[in-house]
Each structure stands twice: as C-alpha cells, then as structure tokens.
C-alpha cells in the first residue's frame, strides 16, 4: 500500500534502518512496507509523510505528484505572483495565450 516509500527513501539517501529510527518502527517493518507485505498504521504513515515533506496520499500512491523535487510542491508564491496567477485565471484562453507569448519572447530576448 505504501507505493512510493522506496522511491522517496532512496531519493533522499536514507537507509531502511535510519528511516525506521526516525519514524519509530523496526527496519524489518520498513522493508515489509516497501515490499507491500504489511501496511503501516496512520501515525507511521503521517510520520513518514512529514519526514519526506510529502502527503500520505502520495505515499500510498493515491496522487501521482507531490514527491520531493516536485516543482508544484516546492512552489511558494509572493503576494504579487499570486495576484498575477489570480488575474490570469480571469482571462480568456486567447488572452492567456497572448500573455504567455509575450513572457516567452521577453525571456528569449534576455538570452
């Protein structure tokens, strides 16, 4: 059930033993979670999600994104940036296309 645990653990360079100590279970339990032989309780799932900076949904494979390094997860918007996003959502598809073209051309010109 913990479909993304191994990928997260390896990407962070953490051993099964180290993760076990961090979340308060045995190394054998981590091994069994990764092989999907047993399922962790909710407090262990939450501890693992907190440690990896992700969600329980991602850990169990319910959502396809939000793993470490996922730009959407790490994205923090300033007040001005959030305002731009909200304003963009008010535009028509054609207006959005025009704005995106202007931004793309501007960035290419900075070269």
N, C-alpha and C positions, 0 to 999 in steps of 0.2 A: 504493500500500500504506500510505502514511502518511496515513490518512484524516483525522485530527484536527489535523494540523500547522498548517494555515492558521488554523483557529478559535483555537487556542491562541496563535499568534503575534499575531494581531490583537487578541485579548482582553488581551494583555499590552502592546500598543502597541509592538511590536518590528518593525523593518523586516526585509526579507529579508537585506539587507546586514549588519545588526547581528547577526542570528542566525547568519549564515554565519561571521562573525568569531568569535563565541562558541564555535561547535562545530567550527571549523577546516575549513570547506569553502567553495566559491565561492557567490556569490549566485545564479548560474545553477543550481547544484545544488539549492539551497533551492527555487527556482522549479520545477524539474523534479520534486522530491519532492512539492510541493503539487499539481502537475498530474498526479501519479502516472505520470510518464513514465519515471522511474528510481526505484530503491529504494536507500536509504542502507544502509551496512554496519552491523553490530551496534554498533560503537563509536560511530558517529554517532547512531544511534537512542538509545543509552544516554545520550550527552551531551545530546541534546535533551530526553529524559525528565527527566534531572536538572535541567536548566535550568528547565523548566516545573513542576517539582515534581509530576510525574505518573509513570505507568508506561509501559513500552514497549507493553504490551498496550493501554492506552488510545490511545496514539499511532497504532497500526496499526488501531484500530477493533475489537479483539478483545473489549474490555469496554466497556459503554455509559457507565460513570461514571468518576469519579476525575479529572475535569478540574479546572482551577483554580476555586476558588469552590464546589466540591462540598462540602457540609457534612460528608459522611461522611469525606472525605479530611482535612479540617481538624480533625476532632473528636479532642480529646485528653481522656481521662477521668482524673479524680483517682482515688486508691485507693478512696475512698468511693463515687464514681459507678460505678466498675467493679463494686464489691460489689453495688450496687443492681441493675445490669444482670444480673449472675450470679444474684442472688436471684430477679429477675423471671422468669428462664428456668425456674425450678423450679416456678412457679405453674401452675395450670390456666388454661385460656382464660377461664373465668368469673372467676377471681380476678384475672387481669391486667386484665380489663375493669373490675372494681370499683376497682382501684388507679388506673387511668388516669382514671376518672370523678372520683375524689377529687382527683387532681392538677389536672385541668381545672377543677373547681369552686373549688379553692383559688386557682388563678391568676386566675380571673374575679373572685373576691372582692377581689383586691388592687387591681383596677381602675385 
